[in-house]
Each structure stands twice: as structure tokens, then as C-alpha cells.
Amino acid sequence: MSTVGVVRFPGTNCEFDTVEAIAGLGGSAEILWHEDTDLSGVDAVVIAGGFAHGDYLRPGAIARFSPIMTSVADAAKSGMPVVGICNGFQVLTEAGLLPGALQKNRGLTFINEFQAIRVESTNSALTGAATEGQELDIPINHFEGNYTCDDATLASLRDNDQIVLTYVDNPNGSVGDIAGVCNDARNVVGLMPHPERASHALLGSEDGNVLLRGLLEAI
Amino acid sequence: MKYRAVIDVQLHPGIADPQGSTIERALPTLGFDSLSNVRAGKSIHLDIEADDEATARERLEQACETFLTNPVIEAASITLTEAS
């Protein structure tokens, strides 16, 4: 069975939820410590949410220098699915594996609430099991989720269909209502919403499962 | 030589600054009028050993490019003084 590696930095706090959500879909997942460099046992990587290295300097700024990130960058280049959720998205932009950056929310509030998330593209390692235009009820939980990039980058994201998820009602000021983007090769995806927190009826929504199932199917 | 460096990190012009705008909106409510264009960045202070000021500056520019700033949204200006 293929296995998803879920990266744990000091300060990560969503890794076990992510493992649990993947297991709930019949998938196999294991935790990878940030000092590991061997990805030979996994077929996909999720960088889970939290506050890697305390989010000091900028979220993801120190995490991108953790030993595992060199291996993650190599794996991403070779086509392995790599997904960054929330803090994981911030790590992937800091590492240069995804375009743009995540800024402090408009209004300077930490936002923890369910959002309607629209699937804009099903052509990515995360969104392949969803349908275009589908609206998903998935929570966000962040202070720095305000996606920003220059106009040229935004235009190229649009031209290449790299905006995979948007907010129906923009909560944080993200340019283009962006909630998630993928890279050129479509195997690296970052999103601020937490699909693992919408993976069971007891959590209030199961809408995150269609994304996680998409990841399992992309392997 | 030892230098004291003050690195001023600011968002690029044109990148929205939620912190600056919040401060700007708050100022008039406290009676501070006629203040505008507020931008809030961060300041990093450190000491650096180098043969000369140019070398110190070059190394700090590299540090800013790779770590101390996110060049996608931020730029740094570096001020160096000889440390006693």
C-alpha cells in the first residue's frame, strides 16, 4: 500500500489529525520528523499545519532550512505529490516550491471558522477527486493566510490554471480570493483551509475528504 | 572589524500592509491627525565581524536574500556602523 508521509517540525500541531483523516479514508500515513532526510518509504508528502519552529521571523522561514526540506524539494521536482496545509503552505512558499507569500490577515485577526471553499481546478495532486465549481465547507485557522503576489504572478497563476481553491466570501484579504494554489507541474499544492478538520461528521463537515481522497488517488 | 548592523525590513510598495493600515485607522481615533502612508515593518539588529564595511554589507545582503527577508514581499535596507 502506498504511504503518505506527514512532516512534523517542532511546533507542528496538525500532523496526527492528518494521519487520522488519511487512515479514515483507508489510506496509510506515517509521521516524518523534520530532521529525517529519507523519503524512500513514502509516496507523497503532506506538510501539516501548526507553528513550525515557532513561526519566528516569518511563518515557514526557519522550517524551510530543516534537513527534510531538501529531500522534499527533490521529491517535488521528481513529481511526487507534495501538499502543504496552512503552515505547510507557508513553508512551501518560503521554500520557493510554490509562488507568492502568505501575509497577515486583512483586519489583523486570527480567524478560526468554517469557510465555503470553491474548487477552481480539478487538475492538481489534491483536487482530482472533486468537481470544478464544487463548494466545500472546510475550516480555516490562521493569522497569516492572506495570499499575496505581484500582478505578473497572479496573471500567470490564472493563465496556467494554478489557482485550485478560492474563498466564496474572502475572509482574509487574499488576492484573487485565493485559498490554494499549485505549482506549474501541478504536483505541489498549498492551501490555507484544513481538510483534515473536515474529515468526519463529528467535526461538523466531511467535505475535506474529497481533497484527501484526491491526494491518495494522485499517488 | 566589528560592525553593528541595523536591518530595516519593509514590505514592497504595492504589497498590502494590514498592520500599517490598522495603525493608520487607529491614529485619528486617538487624536493624531494628519498622519498618513503608515507602513509597519521590522527591524533586526546584529553585530557582524568582517574585514571591511563592503564585505560586511555583502554578507548581510546575502543573509537578507536567503533568510532575513522574503524577497517576494519584502525588501531590506542595511545601516552599518563601526562597533566599539
Contacts between the chains, C-beta under 8 A, distances in Angstrom:
chain1	res1	chain2	res2	distance
A	57	B	67	7.6
A	57	B	68	7.3
A	58	B	70	5.8
A	61	B	67	6.7
A	61	B	70	7.0
A	65	B	67	7.6
A	93	B	72	7.3
A	94	B	70	6.5
A	99	B	72	7.9
A	100	B	72	6.6
A	101	B	70	5.5
A	101	B	72	4.5
A	101	B	73	4.6
A	103	B	11	8.0
A	103	B	15	7.3
A	103	B	16	7.0
A	103	B	18	6.9
A	103	B	73	6.6
A	104	B	18	4.8
A	104	B	19	6.1
A	105	B	18	6.4
A	106	B	16	7.2
A	106	B	18	5.1
A	107	B	18	6.7
A	107	B	22	7.4
A	108	B	18	5.4
A	108	B	19	6.4
A	108	B	22	5.1
A	146	B	16	7.6
A	146	B	18	6.8
A	148	B	15	5.9
A	148	B	16	6.7
A	148	B	73	6.0
A	149	B	72	7.0
A	150	B	14	7.5
A	173	B	16	6.6
A	173	B	18	6.6
